[in-house]
Amino acid sequence: MSFLAPGRGRLLRVLPTRWHRLPPPQGGYGACFRRCKAHFLLDGVEDAVEGAAEPQQPPVSLAKSLASLTEESAVAAQRQRKPLPRMERKRLAELRIKKRVKAQYLNGKFHDLMANVVASTDTLEDAYDIVRLNSNIDMSSARDDVCFATLAELLRTGEFDVRANVYAVVAKRREGGRLVLPRLNLRIIQEAVRVVLEVVYRPHFSKISHGCRSGRGHQSALRFISNEIGIPDWCFTIPMHKEVDRNVLSKIICLIQEKIDDNQLVTFMQHMFDAEVINLVFGGFPKGHGLPQEGVLAPILMNIYLDSFDHEVFRICMRHEGLGSEAADVSDNQESNLRHWFRSQISGLKDREENSDNQTDYPLKTKLYACRYMDEIFVAVVGSRDIAEDIKSEMITYLRKTLFLEVDDRLYLMPVRSNSRGLQFAGSMVRVTTKESAALKAVHKLKEKVHLFASQKQEIWDAMNLRLGKKWLAYGLRRVKESEIKSLGLSTPLLDHIAQFRKDGMKTDHWFKTLLKVWMQDINAKREADESILLSKYIAEPSLPQDLKDAFNNFQKQAKDYISSETAATEALLSSLKNKESAITCTDGAVIKIHAPISYIHKCLNRYGLINLEGFPKHVSALVLQDDELIISWFAGIIQRWMRWFSEVDNFKELKLMLVECVRKSCIRTLSAKYRMYEKITEKRFELDDYGIPMAEDFEAIMAPLESSSSVCTDEALMYGISSSGLFVLTLSRVRVPSRQFDCFVMGCQSASLSMYVLHVKERQRFPGFRTGFSSSIHGSLDGRRVGLCTQHVKDLYLGHISLQSVDFGVLIDDSNKIP
């Protein structure tokens, strides 16, 4: 029931608890309503008298009332608003810098970006926030003692010393090399310069480029290859290698000066090159996943440098495609003005009108497709081999002579239609496979059913024979024991004869084992694989009826013959498809598939210590002494990052089963080795599903919520160096607790580091055998390096939430934090 109290201006609601269970009031509900109404009227009169005694307030205008409502709603919304994820905060910080950069645009160029944008206190603070967000640090925690005003003044006056803000890490081995990394102040400046360069150049990058861009990445590159190219005739990749030298730096500076008019920025770039802190290598390592040898500026500088190659690819494409399409669609002297203008812009094609008779020498419908992920380039050509060779030679010539890059001489053209091996690109295999027809699928499905039925019958046959063999063993032991009891009279002459060779005092079980050893030596049991085959072949099967054995063997022979060879009915059914299967001459039955390198991942798991040479999971001894949560995080990081990287390959199910089985069982065996428990007890004790290590059947149901709630973003422009970091897989071993308390070595973290850890890198070869698209190796100077990390950042490093770029390895050489 509801009542309106006059003079109060509010609605009073009377809702008695469990009113339907209470007895009716005295006099009924009508009398109760009249009494309540009289009470409310009397109360309203008293309020009116009190209001008359008080001084009247001036009326509030409608505008002020609406303004107050807006402010109240804004405050309420701010209270209810959830905190932004760290990558959204990073995006907002970059947007603030972007506004300052755009304010310096004038007459087609950006002016004085170093003095007005980078050397700004606000920009340096935003860059420091980006460094902390990359380190996965709570923004409300304590900050480093960095004076941004002094740092900005040093940059503005050109007095900032780059060499004083770097440190060199030298490998313990001679062949390990030397690595120069930035300290915190230089890292902040590099982040600011990176954002500035991305604002200027990212809108002008071509569609060929897929690396380190918003909405583009290795997955978009693979989608382009599988969905947009179709079935080409030839394809090839361009492997390159080059460390930044004076020629490359001069070329980069020239490209920067085309859009930026700032001598101070150019001078600062030269100072970083002289200090060897840019760390830009073409082809040295597969780029993009969190290794410190990749400098902060490496992604944007690589895209700026190779963007000219992308435009050269467009010019090559117009030359060859224009020639082929013109011969097919345009007759002599009837070309369009647009085509004539395009051809006039291309050097070397102005004499085409004079040599119109040679148009038939060019193939028809030539198509060129190119895709670049950082320094990995994939090219596909539809046309003759001569055209493909010309395109390849033009690209190699441009890379060598114009961009001063070293291209591998072993580059070769791969015929797509006749090559089943595929081509390596961005950590995956690009293959062309035949799309099976409905009739072919039906035949294969029938053969699979026959194979499954035959294998099931074979398993039942083996299980029953094993059961008979075990019963034979039990029966033999019982007869030996019964023969020892003379009162039963169950002894036989054969048992009495054998008993003569029994030693005095030998127990019955020992005597029976001796008899079994003699029998196994007689039949040469070492040739058999296991006991089931031994008992089935020598005990159970010889005792079965011959008719039964002949019938079963005949059934298995017929099933095997049907599976291994094509019958007459199958040949008649597939006669219409022979032309399509003999050679892929028609693209309707062929599709491009992207496969994960299963065999290579098997080798990686073996090198990481998760499986043995036979492929069986084993425990990782380097993790046994660590905390339970860190052990589980190490294994969970492998599954989550690899599944994220290969999420769109066509053999994802096969990869999922392999990784889940190997990694999950290895995790269980590592925890079992730590606590010396049985594996079943360990699996029940630790809920691995909650940590992202699910079973194969529960994979989708468990991994989907973890990915949605994870702090990992899919935008490679924000997550470059973070999302897939650690795929080279390293472990940390705790060495000691220092006598003094130190802060965590992660940049921006002020938490205490209670332990020192040693980096153990699983793979550190200079050039990985398979270019996986993610870094499977690490610089040799960092192997065995000591770092101090808090527990949270050890877990983040294992899970891939941070990268080694966030670790300040120079803390160990700092006198103020030197370990005693």
C-alpha positions, 0 to 999 in steps of 0.5 A: 500500500502507498500513501502520499504525505501532504507537505512532505512531497514524498511517497511513503510506502507501507509494505508489512512483512509477510502481510498475507500471513498476518490477521486483518486489522481491527475494524478491517482494512478500510478503518486502518486506511482512514486512521493512517490518512488522518495521521498523515494529514496532521503531520502535514499541518505541523510541517506547514506551521514549522515551515512558516516560522522559518525564513523562506529560501529563494526559489531555485531556477530550472537551469541550476536544478538541471546543472546540479542533476548533471553534476550529481549524475557525473559524480555517481557515474565516476563512482560506479565506473570501473578502473581502466585496463592498463593498455587503455591507460597506455592508449590515453597517454599516447593520445595526449602526446599525439595532440601535442605532436599535431600542434606542431604541424605546419606547411606539410611538415612537423617542426621542432618536435624535440624541443616542444614535445619530447622536451616537455614535462607533460610528455615525459610524465606520460612516457614514464607512465607508459614505462610503468604500464608496460611493467604492469605496475599499479599507477597509485603506487610509489614512483621513482625519484625522477625530476622531469623538469630537469630532464626536460631542460637538459633535452631542450638545451642539448646537454643530455648525455646519452652515454652516461645513461646506458650500460653494457652487458658483456657475455661470460662466453667469448662468442656471447657478444655485447649488449648495450641497454638504456637506463630509466631516464633514457628509456623514458625519452625513447618512449616519448620519441617512439610515440612521436614517430608513430604519430607522424608515420603510422597513418602513411604506412602501406597496406602491405605492412602488418607489424606493430600497427593498430588492427594489424599483426601477425594474425592479420598477415596470415588471414591476408595470405589464406583469404585474399591471395587465392592460389598463386603459381609461385611464392617466396620469402626474402630472408635478410640480415643487417645490423645498423651501420652508417649507411642505414642510419643515414637512410633512416635520417633522410626518411625522417627529414622528409616529414620532420624538420627538427635538427635536434631530433636528428642529433639525438638519434645520432648520439644514440647510434654512437652509444650503440643503444638503438639495437636495431638488427634486420633478420638477426632475430624474429622480431617483436616479442619482448627480448631486450636486444630489440630496442624500444625504437626498433619497431617504428624505425624498421617500419619507417625504413622498409616502408620505401620497400612497400612502395617499391612493391606497388610500383613493381606490381603496377609494371607487371600487372599493367602490362598483362591486363593491357594486352588482354583488355585494351586494343592498340591506341585505345588505352584510357587516360588514367592508364596512360597517366599511370604508365607515364609515372613509371620509369622505363615504360614510356617507350611501350607505345613504340613497341606495341608489337611486343605486347604478346610477349607478356603473360596475361592476368599477372598478379602480384601479392606481398605481405610484410610482418616486420622484416619477414616478407612473403611474396606470391605471384600468379603468372609464369616463372619468368615473370616471378624471377623478374619480380624477385630480382627487382625486389632483391636489387632494391633491398641491396642497392637502395636499402643496403640490406644483405639478402640471402643468396639461397632464396628460391622460387617455390612452385605452389601447386606441386610442392607439399612442404610449404613455406615458412612465414611468421612462425607458421607453414603456408601450404596448398592442400586439396579440398576434398569433395563430398564423395571423397569425404564419404569414402574416407569416412567409410574407411575410417569407420572400418579401421576403427571397428577393426582396431576395437575388435583387435583391442578386445582380442588382445585384452581377452588373451591377456586375461587368459594369460594372467589366469594361466600364471595364477593357475600355475602358481596355485598348482605348484603350491598344491603340489607341496601339500602331500596330503592333497595328493595333487602332485604329478610326475612332471612336478615331482621331476621338476622339484628335484632341481629346487634348492633347499629352503627356496620359497614357493614364490621364488621357485615359481619365478625361477621356473618362469625365467627358464621358460622365458629364456627358452622362448627368447622373450626379449624379442617381444615388446611387453608382457601382454604380447608374450602371454597372448602369443605363447600362452593364450592363442595356442590354447584357443580353437583353430577355427576361432583363430582363423576366423579372426585373422581372416577378418583382420586381413580383409579389413587391412586390405580394404584400408590399404588399397582402393577397391573396384567400387572406390575407383568407380566412385572416384573416376570423375575426380581423377583429373582434379586429383592428379594435378591441381590444375583447377583452383576450385579444389585447392585452398591455402592452409596455415599450419603450426609447425608441430614437429618443431614445437615438439623439439622445443618442448624437448629442449625446454625439458618438458618431454623426453626424446620419446615424447613423454612428459617429464618433470622440470627439475629447474622449477622444483625449488620454486613456489607452487604458484610460480611453478604453475604460472610457468606452465600456464604461460607456455599454454596461454601465449602459444595458444594466443599466437597460433589461435587462427591456424588450421591445425589448432586442434592438433596443437591444442591436444599436444600442448595440453597433454604435454604441458599439463602432465609435465606440470603435474609431474613437477609438483609430484616430484616436489612433494613426492606424491602420486600424480593422481593425488597431485591433480586433485590437490591443485586445481590446474583448471583455475590457472589456465592449464585445462584438460583437452575436453574442457579447453574452450570452456576454461580458456575463453573466460581467462582470455576475456578477463586477462589484462593482455590486449590483442592490439599489437601497437600497444602490446608489442614486446609484451603479449608473446614475450617469454616464448623463448622460455626461460626459468629463474633459479633463486640463489640467495636472499641478500643481506640488504633489502633491494627494490625490484629491478623492474623499471618503475617498481618500488616493491622489495625484492626479497630474493635474487634470481639467475636467468636460465635461457632454454635457447640462446642460439644466434640464428634459430633454425626455424623462424617461428615469428616469435623469438625462440632465442635470446642474447647470450650476454643475458644468460646467467645474469642475476636480477632481483624481482618481486614475487608478482613480477616473477609471475608476470614474467612467466605469464608474459604480462611483462617482458625482459625489456622492463627489467633494468639489468644495470641496477647491479652495476649501480654503486648505490645499489651494489650488492655486498 
